Amino acid sequence: MGVICSCGRVKESITISSLNPHQRQPSHTEMHSSCAPLHDNCGWSIGHPPFLAFSMLVCPFNIFYRPTRYRFIRIIRNIVCCPFFKVALVDFFMADQLTSQIPLLRHLETIACNLLARNFRTHHYETCSDVKLFQELTYVISFFPYYWRAMQCARRWFEEPKGEHLGNMGKYVSAMVAAGAKLTYERNKDDHVWFAMVLVTSGVATVYQLYWDFYRDWGLLRSTSTNLWLRDNLILKNKSIYYMSMALNAVLRVAWLETTMKIDKDSEKKLLDFLLASLEVIRRGHWNFYRLENEHLNNVGKYRAVKEVPLPFGEIDSDG
């Protein structure tokens, strides 16, 4: 029998079968104590990179692009405290990116819990998943990005009472309801009622989101446009790219159907979660391009005081 103490690689191996038969064999407590310092180092080595990343982000010295770092911190502050700050283009854009990073935020929650509970030392990783507080925080983390965007829409409606802002807020509220139903169903896979709730809430949210993506955010599906079911002003000359992107966005929007599958193996479930998170990043990249294109051409969000953006040089007389 062997005992291996490791943190990603073999640190120590004690082979008891090779000991002298007349020599006293080490007890289980002694063998575990020999591994404890290495486990402590493991916990520190895993917790070290997040600590360094956070320290670099808030570092007050003028190194590592301090203006960019502090600008990022201000944007996050505006998002978290969204009802109390005027919504700028960069604020809503960053908040939309966070709605696509919910799986990442949930993994950060798991890492933080394991570090605080020192599970990397004891290897009792079920400590976090079985705690009720951890499960409740999963709901909160899944809701927060949608809540922040909904509050930004509410702030814009307060400044400019137009129905489109309330309609946009409704999209994020429907996403919150769908996310809550899916989280509850993951813990009750045999409950057919919650399965039906997932199908209904996610279906409604998906249709809502597709309409808003195509018609509002991208400005497409205009029946009176000179470009068939697109819009009059386009940056890309190849119109087929727009149709393919619409189809791809629709397919990736319904990728949540994979979460309704009953998967028993934990490794397969984690692989599926990774795949769905990757597909969402791809979908968000497409969304970003066409949303900014529509904003640049048509100023749909009214984030600019004028529709035309002046060039950074003076006018030159064409006659010389």
N, C-alpha and C positions, 0 to 999 in steps of 0.2 A: 504494500500500500504506500502511496506517495502523497505528500502534501506540497502543493505548489502555491506560493504567494506571488501574485502578479498584479501589475497595473498596465495591461496592454501587452506585456511580455513576461517571460518567466524570470522571476527574481530569485527564488530559492526552492530547491527540491530536496526533500528528505525522504530517502527510500528506506523504509523500516526493514524490508525483507533482506537488505544487505548488511544489517547490523549483526554484530557478534551475538550468537544465541545466549551467551552468558552475560552480555551487557544489558543493563536496564534500558528498556524501551521508553522513549519519552511519552508522556501522557498527552491527551488531546488538548488540555489546557496549556501545556508547555508549548505544543506545536502552534496553537492559535496565538499565543503571546509573541512567538517569533515572527508572526506575520503582521502583528498590529502596527509596528512602526511603518511598514511598507504601505498598509492600508491608509494610514494617516497621510503619508506622502501622496497617495493616489488621490485622496479627497482634495488636498491642496493643489495638486497639479491640474485637476479638472476645474477647480474654482478659480484658478489664477487668471486664465485668459479673459473671462467676463469682467473680472475686477480691473485688469489692465485696460480693457476697452473702455470701460466707464470712466476710469481715471483720465485716459487720454481725451475723452469727449469733453470733460469739464475742466481740463487743465487750463489754468489762468495765464500761462506763459504764451508768448506770441510764437508758437511753434506748431507744426502739424496743421496748418491752415486754420488758425484760430477764428478769423471772421466767418468762415464756412461752418465751423463747428458750432459757434454761438448762434449763427443764423438758424441752423437746424434745431437747436434747443428752443429758440423763440417760436419756431413753427410748431413744434410739439406742444409748447405751452399754449399757443393759440388754439390748437385742436382740443386739448384737454379742457381748457376753460372757454370753449367755443361760444357759449351764449353771451360772454362778456367782452368779446373782441370782434371787431369788424372782420368779415370773412373776405380774405384776398384770394386771388387765383391760386397762389402757391399753397395756401392753407387747405382749400378744398381738394386740391390735387393730391397733396400728401395724405390727407385723410382717406381718400379713395384707395390709395395704395395700401393703407393699413387694413381695409376691408378684405383685401386679397391675401393678407399675411396672418390671418387668424390661426392657421395650423402652426406657424412659426411661434406666435405668441403663446399658444398652448404648450408647445415644447419647452419654451423658456420657463413657463410655470413649473413644468415637471423637473427641469434642471435645478431651479431655485429651491424647490421642495426637497429634492434629494440632497442638495448641498447643506441646507439648514438641518435636515434630519440626519445628516452624516451617513446616508445610506450607501455611499461609495466605500465606506469602511465596513459596514455590517452586511452589505449585499441583500438587505431586506427591502427591495424596491417596492414591494406591495404596500409598504407603510403609507406611501402617499396616495396611491390609487384607492385605498380602502378608507381613507379618512373623509368624513362628511364635508369638512371645510374645504378640502381640496376639490371635491366634486362640485361644490357650490361656486368656488372660484372659477371653475371651468366654464360655467354659465356666464359669469360676469365678464370674463375675458372674451368669450364669443360674442357677447352683446355690445361691448364698449365701442369697437370701431363703427358699428352701424348706428349706435346711439350718438356718437360724436358727429357723424354726417347728418343725422336727423336734426340735431341741435343747430348745426350750421344752416340748414335749410330754414329752420324756424327763425333764426336771427336774420336771414335775408328777407324772409316774409315780413318780419317786424319793420325792417327798413324800407321795404318795397312790397306792399301787400298785393302780390299777384298769386293767382291760383297755381301757377307752375311750381312755385316753391313748396306749397303744401303737397302738390302731387309728387314732387321729388322726395319729400319727407316720408310720404306714404310708402314709397318704394323701400326705404331702409327699415321702416317699421315692419313691413311684410317679411323682409329678410331676417329680422330679429325673431319673429314668430317661427319662421321655418327653422332657424338655427336651434331654437329651444326645443322644438319638436324632435329634431334629429338627435340631439344630445340625450333626450329622454328615451328615445327608441333604442339608442345604443346600449342603454342599461336595462332595457326590457325587450329583448329581441323576440320573445315569444308572445308579446302582447299585440294582438291583431288591431286593437283600437288605435294604439300609437303608430302602428304601421300605416293605417289609413290616414291618420293625422299628418304623417310625414308626406304622403303622396299629395294630399290636398294642399297643405300649406306651402310645400316646396313647388308644387305645380303652379299655384297662383303667383308666388314670388318670381318664378322663372318667366312666366308670361309678362308680368309687370316689368321685370328688368329688361327683357328683350325689346319690348316696346320703347322703353326709355333709352336704351342703348342706340337703337336704330333711328328713331324719329327725333328724339330730343337731343341726346348727346352728340350723335354723329350727323344729325340733320338730313338723314337719308329717307327713302320711301316717300318722296314727294311726287305725287301723281301729276302735277303740272310742270315738272322739271323738264328741261330740254334733254337731259340725260335720263333715260328710262329708269324710273324708280330710284333715282339717286338725288342729286341736287345740282343747281346750275353751276356753281363754282367748285371746281375740283383741282387739286394739286397734281395728282397722278394722272398721266395721260392714258394709261391702260385702264379702262373702266372695268375690265373683268376682275381686277384685283379687289375692287370694292365688293363685288358679288361674292367672291371667294371668301373674303374676310367676314362678310355677314353670315355665310354658311358655317364657317369655322367657329364664329362666336356663338351661334345657336347650338352647335354640337357641344362645345365646351361648357355652355351654360347648363346643360342637362347631364353633366358628368356626375352630379349628385346621386343619380339613380344607382350608381355602383355601391353607395353606402347602404342601400337596402338589402344587399346580399348578406346571407348568413355565412360568415367565415369563422371557422373554429380555431384555426391555427393563428397564433399571435403574430408569427413572422409574416404570414400572407397578409394579414390585416394592416401591419405597419407598411408593407410594400405598397399596398393599395392606397393608403393615406399619402405616402410619398408621391405616388404617381398622380393622384388627384391634385395635390398641392402644386406639383410641377406644371400640370395643365392649366391651373388657375393663373400661374405666373405668365404663361404664354398668352392666355386670353387677355390678361391685363395689359400686356405689352401692345397687343393689337388695339385695345380700347384707348390706350394713351395716345397713340398716333392720330387716330381719327377724331378723338375729342379735341386735341390741340389744333388739328387742321381746321375743324369747324369753328373753333373759337378764334383762330387767326383770321379766317376769311370772313366770318359773319358776326363776330362779337356777340355770340348768342347769350353768354352769361352776363353781358353788360359789365365786364370787369374793366373795360377801357372807356374813357370819357368820349373818345372819338372812334369812329370805325376805321379810319385810315391811320396807319402808324407812320409818322414822318421819318424819313431816312436821316442818318446822322451826318449829313453834309448839306451845305447850302445849295440853292438852285443855281444852275449855270445857264447863261444865255446861249441858246443853240446857235445864234448868229455869230458867236465869237465874242 
